[in-house]
Amino acid sequence: MSYMLPHLHSGWAVDQAILTEEKRVVVLRFGSDWDKTCMQTDEILFSIADDVKNFAVVYLVDINSVPDFNDMYELYDPCTVMFFFRNKHIMIDLGTGNNNKVNWYINSRQEYIDIIETVFRGARKGRGLVVSPKDYSTKYNQHYLQT
């Protein structure tokens, strides 16, 4: 589904997307269109794009053709989602210790909508760090609990 979402093909285009959007959160998916995790993430992002269009806009950035941000944002994972509001990177506490980005696949449309809405509400109030509506730390994951 990556062909259905707008791509940013240069560092300048990424900067302009972040700079010019005044009222909505800019959601950037950094990765490669051919990567399986990115394909799955793109499907979720495409499926929610219409639902969040009033408070967020989604763009895709290929980290191979636009390597400008790889070092700056430590884009070493196959797929990374980051949030910006009024030219400011909005961090989100997901309970994982890395508050800069989502670097794993979230398979729920509603979870992504909730995260983006939380980022929007917090950023609009001037917060640079917001707390996720769900804790993604492994200590609450039932798979890891011993019986």
Secondary structure, 3 states (H helix, E strand, C coil): CHHHCCEECCHHHHHHHHHHCCCCEEEEEEECCCCHHHHHHHHHHHHHHCCCCCCEEEEEEECCCCHHHCCCCCCCCCEEEEEEECCEEEEEECCCCCCCCECCCCCCHHHHHHHHHHHHHHHHCCCCEEECCCCCCHHHCHHHCCC
